[in-house]
Amino acid sequence: MTIVFYVAGAVATVSTALMITRLHAVHALLYLIVSLLAVSVVFYTLGAPFIAALEVIIYAGAIMVLFVFVVMLLNLGEQAARAERALLKPSMWTGPLILAAILMAEFVCLLTAGSSGRFGGAMIGPRGVGASLFGPYLIGVELASMLLLGGLVGAYHLGYRKTPKPEVG
Amino acid sequence: MEMVPIRDGFILAGALFALGLIGVLVRRNVIFILMSLEVMLNAAGLAFVVAGARWGQPDGQVVFLFILAMAAAEVSVGLALVLELYHQYQSLDTDAASRMKG
């Protein structure tokens, strides 16, 4: 079981190293998503299945969608189609594909291992996390909600485009 | 079935954090800097989860949830700033915005 941790950790490190050396943002995003998925597997091997699911849903799902959206928004232009054809060359996505295939093999191994696939430590599921989150850490939840509200208002204010006023004669 | 030693978990978190720090220091593209920041936040959360798993307490996972909320707020404001920077300078280079204008 610990071998899963080491393989996933190696995949995370390699894909992060490849991420910071890519020239184009889309290729870097592919490697970053693979890195986040690998860290999610690491979380599972550490006995945190709830955090592993949140890592996939929120980090690799929501936050990366924001990144992809902004990268594609800045990419618009007359040569965008030519650029996309160059971006999606097979040599560009085989690297992330191989790393993701390693993670997929680990996933299948964990599923088929059955009871012998359990890790040594105590697994802390969503129940324990929730009881702690809404018990002693309730003030932190309130502060996080205020932070998210601040982020929402800030992003709305920054993204607001003032429409030019019509000339009044 | 033995547990993953805490030292190896911290080595992984430290390696990911160092890679993110190198990305922030080396790259000049704002999008790459934001992505490297995400990697650094993720590595910090990984260290918390490793420590929480070592003592079998949920506190590490709770702190990771807070880091997750903070990263979501940070990235929404940061990407709005990236769009603003691009509209101002038609470039994503941080050196284009090295001078403040009142």
Contacts between the chains, C-beta under 8 A, distances in Angstrom:
chain1	res1	chain2	res2	distance
A	1	B	1	5.5
A	2	B	2	6.5
A	2	B	3	7.6
A	2	B	4	5.2
A	5	B	4	4.7
A	5	B	8	7.4
A	5	B	9	7.9
A	6	B	8	7.4
A	9	B	8	7.6
A	9	B	12	4.4
A	12	B	12	7.1
A	12	B	16	6.4
A	13	B	12	7.1
A	13	B	15	5.3
A	13	B	16	6.7
A	13	B	19	7.1
A	16	B	16	5.8
A	16	B	19	4.6
A	16	B	20	7.2
A	16	B	39	5.7
A	17	B	19	5.8
A	19	B	23	7.4
A	19	B	35	6.8
A	19	B	39	7.4
A	20	B	19	6.2
A	20	B	20	7.8
A	20	B	22	6.2
A	20	B	23	3.7
A	20	B	26	7.0
A	20	B	27	6.7
A	20	B	32	7.1
A	20	B	36	6.2
A	25	B	29	7.1
A	25	B	31	4.9
A	25	B	32	6.9
A	28	B	32	6.4
A	28	B	35	6.2
A	29	B	35	7.3
A	32	B	35	5.5
A	32	B	38	7.2
A	32	B	39	7.2
A	35	B	16	7.9
A	35	B	39	7.0
A	36	B	42	6.8
A	39	B	16	7.5
A	39	B	42	5.9
A	39	B	46	6.1
A	42	B	9	7.9
A	42	B	12	6.9
A	42	B	46	6.8
A	43	B	46	7.6
A	43	B	49	5.9
A	45	B	4	6.4
A	46	B	4	6.5
A	46	B	9	6.8
A	46	B	49	5.8
A	46	B	50	6.2
A	46	B	53	4.2
A	47	B	53	5.1
A	48	B	49	5.3
A	48	B	52	7.5
A	48	B	53	6.5
A	48	B	60	7.8
A	48	B	61	5.3
A	48	B	64	7.9
A	50	B	61	6.7
A	51	B	49	6.0
A	51	B	61	5.0
A	51	B	64	5.5
A	51	B	65	7.7
A	54	B	65	7.3
A	54	B	68	6.4
A	55	B	42	8.0
A	58	B	68	5.8
A	58	B	72	6.8
A	59	B	38	7.6
A	59	B	42	6.8
A	59	B	68	7.2
A	59	B	71	7.5
A	62	B	72	7.1
A	63	B	38	6.8
A	63	B	71	6.7
A	63	B	72	6.3
A	63	B	75	5.3
A	66	B	75	6.0
A	66	B	76	6.8
A	66	B	79	5.7
A	67	B	31	7.2
A	67	B	34	7.5
A	67	B	35	6.8
A	67	B	75	7.5
A	67	B	79	7.2
A	70	B	31	7.2
A	70	B	79	4.8
A	70	B	82	6.1
A	70	B	83	6.6
A	71	B	31	6.4
A	73	B	83	7.1
A	74	B	82	7.9
A	74	B	83	7.7
A	74	B	86	5.6
A	74	B	92	7.1
A	116	B	1	7.6
A	118	B	1	6.2
A	119	B	1	6.4
A	119	B	3	6.7
A	119	B	4	7.5
A	120	B	1	4.7
A	120	B	2	5.0
A	120	B	3	3.8
A	120	B	4	8.0
A	121	B	3	4.5
A	121	B	53	5.7
A	121	B	54	7.9
A	121	B	56	6.5
A	122	B	56	4.4
A	124	B	52	7.5
A	124	B	53	7.6
A	124	B	56	7.1
A	124	B	57	7.7
A	124	B	58	5.0
A	124	B	61	6.4
A	128	B	58	4.4
A	129	B	58	4.8
A	129	B	61	4.9
A	129	B	62	6.3
A	129	B	65	7.5
A	131	B	58	7.5
A	132	B	58	4.3
A	132	B	59	6.5
A	132	B	62	5.3
A	133	B	58	7.9
A	133	B	62	5.2
A	133	B	65	6.6
A	137	B	62	5.2
A	140	B	62	7.4
A	140	B	66	5.8
A	144	B	65	7.8
A	144	B	66	5.7
A	144	B	69	4.2
A	144	B	70	7.4
A	147	B	69	6.4
A	147	B	70	6.4
A	147	B	73	5.2
A	148	B	69	5.9
A	148	B	72	6.9
A	148	B	73	5.4
A	150	B	73	6.8
A	151	B	72	7.1
A	151	B	73	3.1
A	151	B	74	7.3
A	151	B	76	5.0
A	151	B	77	5.5
A	152	B	76	7.2
A	154	B	76	7.7
A	154	B	77	4.6
A	154	B	80	7.2
A	155	B	76	4.3
A	155	B	77	5.4
A	155	B	79	7.7
A	155	B	80	4.5
A	158	B	77	6.9
A	158	B	80	3.7
A	158	B	81	6.1
A	158	B	83	7.6
A	158	B	84	5.7
A	159	B	80	4.8
A	159	B	83	6.6
A	159	B	84	8.0
